[in-house]
Amino acid sequence: MFSVLSKAVDFVLSTVLFPQDDEEEQPRADDFNNSSTRHAGDVPDRDQDQQDVLLTAMIDEKEKNAEAQTVPFTGKVTQVFCRHGLIDGKVYFASDAVSSRNAVQVGDTVNVVARQQYKDGGWIAESVTVVDSLWEEEKELTPVVPTGEVGKVTQFSSRDKEGIINKNIWFNMAVCQEGYLPVKGDWVTVELDVSSSTQDKDDASENKGDDYDGFAFVESDPYTYALKVAPLREWCFEGVISAALMDHGYINEEVYFRRDACLNGYRPRRGDSVKVGAIESTQGKSNWRAIYVVPTSSDSSAFRNRNRSRQQTVGQGRGFLVAGQRPQNFNRQHKMSIPNKLPAYPCPEELRQCILDQQELTFHAPCISQRLSMDNYIQRMATLLHMEEVQMELDIQEFSMQRVCLQNAGEYLSLQVPGLEEGRPSVLIGDSVILSSPVDPDEPQYQGIVHELQRDKVMLKFNAEFHCRYNGEDYNVAFTFNRTSLRRCHQAAHLAFTRLGETVLFPKEVKLKPAQVDLTNIRQNTSSKLQQSQRSLQSLNFNETNGNAKHYVPNINRDVQDAISFYNSNLNDRQKAAVIQILLGQGRPLPYIIFGPPGTGKTITVVESILQVLTRIPGSRLVACTPSNSAADLLAERLHNSGVIKMSDMVRLNAFNRSADAIPESIQGYCSTGEKLDVLCRYRIVIATCNTAGLLYTADLKAGHFTHAFVDEAGQATEPECLIPAGLVAGADGQIVLAGDPKQLGPVLMSPFAKMYGLELSFLERLMERLPYQHDNHLYPEHGGFDSALVTMLVNNYRCHSSILRLPSDLFYFGELKECASHDLTHTFVNWHLLPKQGVPLVFCGVRGEDVREGDSPSWFNPSETVEVVRYLQGLLGNQPPLHPDSIGVITPYRKQVEKIRMMIDRLGIPRVKVGSVEEFQGQERQAIIISTVRSNERLLRSDVRHVLGFLSNPKRFNVSITRAQALLVVIGNPHVLVKDEYWQSFIKMCVEVGCYTGCKPPEMLTSPCQQNSHENGRTSPDAEPVSR
């Protein structure tokens, strides 16, 4: 059976290997126009070893009419590259022929049905199925996950077929991916045998025998053995030969190649159009090394044909097409660079003094009163950031301490700081504390650096001399804050202005680009070209396939959907549509927005999108960020739990001052604090907070180093903060993806002036106000009212009972949210004995209490509401079966009310539940939520409500507070006060109408049959930020 295969492979495939001298050097890219006779050794710093040649299947341009033969057999995958590979080194297969969700790997045993192209022609796999023959034998064994990392080949001996990665990892050709021949400078992924890490140089020499004369290990460094070595990133593209010297050349002025990478005797000439397979490799100024080069034209003069045997070319035959990916615009990108120094960006003293003296800010900074535009972008963002900085300085000064004594604590001096546990002041490891003499202003000041935090104590290190002579003297203490995060925001705004430009910052229209990856299913025996995704839909959503109804996602070409399989099989239609649109990236460079209302699974959608980009775009490198560490950890955990990510694929980049105890155990192996940054930035996925991502700017990266930037919870980041990761993909073809909800709370700011003049408006929310991103049901009726090339709004809610979901859906989300959560969860309390109406888990308890303050405290509390909160809390904990305390949350806007509720809980011996502000609950959920609104002054005029009600009058806070509950929502408040706010009026009116109101008599206006609801779907009026203490 296989004799015909052996015969065919001699005709279809060829491999040419040219041994090279290990010490030979490459020329600079600057020397393109020099004589082609110049030798590589004429230019320094260009070491290069023997090149790899990829076995590539090619067909004759003229298909024969002879009948094709189909043969089934079992074989082993011997080569995988980009979206195709070889089985048994002979049979070509494309990725769309593989019947497996996960990517096929070298060494996999597969069942194959192969078809011969024509008589005496090459063999193509029509279907490939991975065989897991050892499953039954090994299903009870615990899988061993090797340790993996990213590294660079620092030495390689072509004679001994062995080398070193990162100067301490030994490997030989036996562990390299089949078909891959390493070269010094290649970036690779490595799976490590950690058990070998204690061996040393002498053991290695002993194992090699007396005649071993390879390279030497560093004397003092231990080394480990590599179990598997593979190229880090692969890239297939079409380009143009920009330089062709005697034994090497360059493609698109950026990709280095050697002559032995040219298949089938091809002789490259400057100006030739070629198909290229490249891997990431540092070769002088080049970041890519071609491992195969094939001409796209049929010019016979480009070939050597010494024995006049028949040549094979890549053509548009009717049998198959080896799909490549569109090249990046290196001609533009290589001239750009990402700045690697962080300027100081000092606050102007005039602005600082203006704020301190409470002068009119618009006189000193007129840009803040103007509409944001490209003309004032940098100046306005800088001014807003400086305003925030001044307020942070003022806030931290409030915690200054007078005449305090430090305590000796071993190598540290400890300082007791009241309020430290509550974050007042907010002190981080690495922050500075300044000591000054309370009696002698001329005495030097001493800076102490925070090394540890212990409840209400900070552990400080000063100058060694100060430690020696300190003897319990009193000092005044002033706290400081680190300006680095603000400086990174300044830098990001500057970079966005110069690199992203008006197209991204102020988009006016979307111009569709070719898809960045082909997803169309290529069927055998057809000559149809690849179809791009369509922006209009066929009306039917189902199609009969082999007698079974197949479900199709609206607004996406069905051939595209046939070609893609999802790692998460539970994605809904909108989530799948978002993933496909991100993968296609036709709206780039405009950011793509995943509009995710509460509980709709936007983070799950982000995770799936990252996995698809990682596996389907081999040349991609992603930076994924969130505003907070907890959200970044969640993203890393979900990627880890997918089972797709290897240790060598992803790194979780943390700030140096983050405690290891705060990092989830499951992702600790991925974590780093920035050491060896040049290696860390080579990982395919880098996860960090938006601010920590600014550390990557110091790595001297070229534009285009990162191809995709994902920002989850983008609505909670300021615009400059969001632009930190976005700026890392600045270039001709980068893609930005923002996920978040503009209808929920934005970034937390200290400065009332910065809030007032627009820093609180996130980049996500500002974009949603631009014309291309606006909701329009008339233009886009089949995609939720948004342009599918730019926005997908998720609508399936997996959190709330329908009665809880109804009002926020109508007020903020165009009435589109659908209850999709498990009834076992959402219907837990439908028969609870404290419900005013059985079957509806919603309560508004009217209490006409009194809001009071203690002494000179600015914070309010309401004793009557505190009692009601505890009553409902006891009812929940006494329910049968009882509810766990972790499943209950109490939301209240004032710190003093939080304090009183906690105090009563402790006095009554009730288990502790979480009590906090709306901000503390954003992004979280509880089975039962109790809200205490506190304010109860009925003498307020409507014009006073916005100021006095605090968070209650803010539509975003209202939205967040009532969407945290899964199965039960209880609101306690004075309806005669709350009714003066339009959103609370709508909520109370709904409760009255459905019979969920209890307590004091409701306002008459709510019981009047002619009372009308004046809200329009999704529209919210702008509100000033409330004062909440």
BELMONOR-V732079 format. One line per field, one symbol per residue. ss: DSSP state (a for helix, b for strand, c for the rest). A space follows every 10 residues. Layout:
ss=???
This chain:
ss=ccaaaaaaaa aacccccccc ccccbcccaa acccccccca aaccccbccc cccccccccc cccccccccb bbbbbbbbbb bccbbbbccc bbbbaaabcc ccccccccbb bbbbbbcccc ccbbbbbbbb ccccaaaacc ccccccbbbb bbbbbbbccc cbbbbcccbb bbaaabcccc cccccbbbbb bbbaaacccc aaaaaaaacc cccccccccc cccbbbbbbb bccbbbbbbb bbbbcccbbb bcccbbbbaa abaaabcccc ccbbbbbbbb bbbccbbbbb bbbbbcccca aabccccccc cccccccccc ccccccccca aaacccbccc ccccccccaa aaaaaacccc aaaacaaaac ccccccaaaa aaaaaaaaaa aaaaaaaccc bbbbbcbbbc cbbbbbcccc cccccccccc cbbbbbcccc cccccbbbbb bbbbccbbbb bccaaaaaac cccbbbbbbc cccaaaaaaa aaaaaaaaaa aaaaaccccc cccccccccc cccccccccc cccccccccc cbbbbccbbb bccccccaaa aaaccccccc ccaaaaaaaa aaaacccccc cbbbbbcccc caaaaaaaaa aaaaaacccc cbbbbbccaa aaaaaaaaaa accccccccb bbbcccccca aaccaaaaaa bbccccaaaa ccccbbbbbc caaaaaaaac cbcccccbbb bbcaaaccaa aaaaaaaccc ccccbbbbbb cccccccccc caaaaacccc ccaaaaaacc aaaccccccc aaaccccccc bbbbcbbccc caaaaaaaaa aacccccbbc ccaaaacccc cccccccccc cbbbbbcccc cbcccccccc bcaaaaaaaa aaaaaaaccc ccccaaabbb bbccaaaaaa aaaaaaaccc cccbbbcaaa accccbbbbb bbcccccccc caaaaaaaca aaacaaaaaa aaccbbbbbb bbbcaaaacc caaaaaaaaa aaaaccbbbc cccaaaaccc cccccccccc ccccccccc
